[in-house]
Amino acid sequence: MTPHPPTLLLLAPAEEQVDAAAPLRAADPAVTVVPIADRATLQTAVFAYPQARLLSVCSPVIVPAEVLAALSGPAYNLHPGPPAYPGLFPAAFALYDGATTFGVTLHEMTPQVDAGAIVAANTVDIPLDMDRVGLEALSRRLALHLLAGMAPALVDLSRPLPTVDMAWSGPARRQADFEALCRLPADVDEREFRRRLRAVGEGPHHALRLSAFGRWFRLEPDHADAAVVKAGRVLE
């Protein structure tokens, strides 16, 4: 029997909690949404609410296997990239590869990152002039749109979500892969520089770097006082 009201553990960055919770509450006004932004809070919450459903929305937190095992049913992750780009920074690697399409993926969680059965995905074309800031903003809109469509099923804890016949492909990128992308080779030419700049973007928390003369040289942004934008949202 479905516990009512249903409880969802919502793992998402703090700045995304309100928008991520809205479609869930619209689908079932009685739903209890427990906001979680970090791994420590998650580990506490999952044992406090063992009958809850865990939903991760565009979170960089990797959910430990013991947390998944403690849940009474499948947990779900809304990944801000298509099945071809599992792992971190999917927008950056899609742009670096020259991908012509992009999307978001809802899937079951497993101990292996971005490897669980796929529930839903959507895909759109990438405009030729789009950079990382633009693609991450587009990804956020796609994620919220998919979340709204799947919200009625997500708040229904009586059954797992049906899966579709889609498969993950490509390597699951990690922080070290992104850091390697940020390190320019000593013999970089203009084409490769511009290719990486489009993919990486400009700080303030990341930037292209070049090693020379025993020192690291970091690319300064064109506008150092510009607002910090994350996934289309201006951060304070």
Helices and strands as residue ranges (DSSP letters): E 7-11, G 14-16, H 17-27, E 32-36, H 39-48, E 53-57, H 65-70, E 76-79, H 90-97, E 101-108, E 118-125, H 132-154, H 175-182, E 183-184, H 190-200, E 209-212, E 215-218, E 228-230, E 233-235
